[in-house]
Amino acid sequence: MFGVPVYIIILSIFLLLILIEVFSNHRHPFWNALLGSFLGIAALICTNIAAAFTGVKICISVLSLAIASLAGIPGVAMMIIIDLIT
């Protein structure tokens, strides 16, 4: 992607999320952004564990992990809806 390493892009998006948290007047913006990332990854893992019962399986790749960690639970929900539509 234009010669920019992927980790620089992910780091800059994470810092953007922290800035959004700071300007939202949260008391702990870093921990809120980190918690959202962990909850997104946990939701992705739980979705794959429940795939035997629900039939919805999201392949764990760099892209799906990036979406889950940057967008959190809404990102995982978006991937589930896209999987159900296609």
C-alpha positions in Angstrom: 0.0 0.0 0.0 2.1 2.9 -1.4 5.3 1.5 0.2 4.1 2.1 3.8 4.6 -0.9 6.1 1.4 -2.4 7.5 2.5 -2.0 11.1 2.8 1.8 10.6 -0.8 1.9 9.2 -2.1 -0.1 12.1 -0.2 2.0 14.7 -1.5 5.2 13.2 -5.1 4.0 13.2 -4.7 2.9 16.8 -3.3 6.4 17.7 -6.2 8.0 15.9 -8.6 5.9 18.1 -6.8 7.1 21.2 -7.1 10.7 20.0 -10.8 10.2 19.5 -11.0 8.8 23.1 -9.1 11.8 24.4 -11.4 14.3 22.8 -14.4 12.4 24.0 -13.3 13.3 27.6 -12.9 9.7 28.8 -10.8 9.3 31.9 -8.5 6.5 30.5 -8.4 6.8 26.7 -5.5 4.4 26.1 -7.1 1.7 28.2 -10.5 2.2 26.5 -8.9 1.8 23.1 -6.9 -1.2 24.2 -10.0 -2.8 25.8 -12.0 -2.3 22.5 -9.2 -4.0 20.6 -9.1 -7.0 22.9 -12.9 -7.3 22.9 -13.0 -7.3 19.1 -10.4 -10.0 18.9 -12.2 -12.0 21.6 -15.5 -11.6 19.7 -13.8 -12.9 16.6 -12.5 -15.9 18.5 -15.9 -16.6 20.1 -17.5 -16.4 16.7 -15.2 -19.0 15.3 -15.7 -21.3 18.4 -19.5 -21.0 17.9 -19.2 -21.7 14.2 -20.1 -25.4 14.7 -23.5 -24.3 16.1 -24.2 -21.2 14.0 -22.7 -22.0 10.7 -21.0 -18.5 10.6 -17.2 -18.8 10.3 -14.8 -15.9 9.7 -11.4 -17.0 8.6 -8.7 -15.6 10.9 -6.3 -13.6 8.7 -4.3 -10.4 9.0 -7.3 -8.4 7.5 -9.9 -9.9 9.8 -7.6 -9.4 12.9 -7.0 -5.8 11.8 -10.7 -5.1 11.4 -11.5 -6.8 14.8 -8.8 -5.0 16.7 -9.4 -1.6 15.1 -13.2 -1.6 14.9 -13.9 -3.8 17.9 -17.2 -5.7 18.3 -19.0 -3.6 15.6 -16.3 -4.6 13.1 -16.8 -8.3 14.0 -20.6 -7.8 13.6 -20.0 -6.2 10.2 -17.9 -9.2 9.1 -20.7 -11.6 10.3 -23.3 -9.7 8.4 -21.2 -9.7 5.3 -20.6 -13.4 5.7 -24.3 -14.0 6.0 -25.1 -11.9 2.9 -22.5 -13.5 0.7 
